[in-house]
Amino acid sequence: MKITECSLVEQQNITEIELKSRLELFRLSQEDLNSRTALKGIVERNLDMMVGIFYENQTDNTEIATLIGDSGTLTRLIAAQKTYIVELISRDVDLAYVENRLRIGLIHKRLGVAPKLYLSAIGYLKGILTRTIETNLNDQVYAKSMVSVIHRLIDFDISFVFDAYIRSMMTELEAERTRSERHIGDLENLIHERTHNLQQVSRLDPLTNLFNKRTFQSTSSSAFESVQIKNEPISLVYIDIDDFKQCNDELGHDEGDAILVLVADCIRSASRNVDYCYRFGGDEFVIIMPSCSKDLVLKHFVPRLTNEILSVRNDVSLSIGIAQSGPDDYLSIKDTLRLADKDMYIHKRNIKRKCSDDEEQVVAMRSSKSN
């Protein structure tokens, strides 16, 4: 039987006996499960409030907000969270219930939700449910008893969610191992060829240890192709050091080299592990940022880079241009690079115009005072 013809419960060989054993492991008796219905009125009255507080907190986290992505997805998540909370106090805990929990884990894994984010969110949900129950039940001993039941049931759910996480990862590893074994001969040839190429041409700029322009030509294609397969945006950042030639002429090439190394180190520090950083020649740098929009570059990367440089010295400034490709319309690498370069020069002209205006203002003020 194909795996697609089996339920998640069947794939993981979870039986009624396993279900009963796990309920006992989490100290959940039938009496505990039956007692949940007493919370139905409280949950129904406070459902919108609880879910509203939950997602207000979650969307304050940039990493989680990026995973959610848009208002339509958020609306669907809110509806799903309401269903989950209602089921906590009303749904029979049977194999269909387990199937649903396994599916929650599989969906979170496919969406790329890290276990730490899932556990953090569940911990926050526990806190909301605890406060709601204790606030609405006068008998605090009874309230604590009900909170304990709900917490144990959520922990029971988490165990199945992580079963799905682990199985999905193991399946991916097994598939990768199979592919590796199938193509091992081709890989050996490819490794030999690439080793030979690396011996012929250095991939790194010797001064800054960033990738060089030649490497850009060989690596940018794969980065652009990868995001198109995943239907994600990609941004290209073009950086030029302001007045670098003047610095070289006045302070000497050793000082110029020191500035290049500083900027390169700051770019490397401000970038993500998945980004590609290049010295493009002279005082120009290029960064390819997969799965990243122009807005996110402006919001996160540019301030990080600026702060990194200012933390070392305040006499170095950059002109930065940004261009985005996809997900609606994918541009060629050449066109994306050209747009980023154009955006950088617009930025540089604006800086020079502002400096010129400031100088004219100072001259006018001095002239006014002398008169």
Secondary structure as GFF3:
##gff-version 3
##sequence-region A 1 371
A	DSSP	three_ten_helix	3	5	.	.	.	ID=ss1
A	DSSP	alpha_helix	8	11	.	.	.	ID=ss2
A	DSSP	alpha_helix	16	25	.	.	.	ID=ss3
A	DSSP	alpha_helix	30	35	.	.	.	ID=ss4
A	DSSP	three_ten_helix	36	39	.	.	.	ID=ss5
A	DSSP	alpha_helix	40	58	.	.	.	ID=ss6
A	DSSP	alpha_helix	62	68	.	.	.	ID=ss7
A	DSSP	alpha_helix	71	90	.	.	.	ID=ss8
A	DSSP	alpha_helix	95	111	.	.	.	ID=ss9
A	DSSP	alpha_helix	115	136	.	.	.	ID=ss10
A	DSSP	alpha_helix	140	182	.	.	.	ID=ss11
A	DSSP	alpha_helix	184	200	.	.	.	ID=ss12
A	DSSP	alpha_helix	213	230	.	.	.	ID=ss13
A	DSSP	beta_strand	234	241	.	.	.	ID=ss14
A	DSSP	alpha_helix	244	251	.	.	.	ID=ss15
A	DSSP	alpha_helix	253	270	.	.	.	ID=ss16
A	DSSP	beta_strand	276	281	.	.	.	ID=ss17
A	DSSP	beta_strand	284	290	.	.	.	ID=ss18
A	DSSP	alpha_helix	294	296	.	.	.	ID=ss19
A	DSSP	pi_helix	297	301	.	.	.	ID=ss20
A	DSSP	alpha_helix	302	310	.	.	.	ID=ss21
A	DSSP	beta_strand	318	325	.	.	.	ID=ss22
A	DSSP	alpha_helix	333	370	.	.	.	ID=ss23
###
